[in-house]
């Protein structure tokens, strides 16, 4: 996934936490990331909501949405 068409680059990943109590093969996570804008030297803290699903013992991202944290 390229943030904002390549204008930003990943500086670092923060925490990830599960939303709700789900224990099944599909879960929602809130994931924090820091993205930088090289042209300005600015760094932005962003959050994404991920829907992950488990298949054959592996977790896959099924959906990504912007989130307000």
Secondary structure by P-SEA (a helix, b strand, c coil): ccccccccccccccbbbbccccccccbbbbbbbbbbcccccbbbbbbbbbbbbbccccccccccccccc
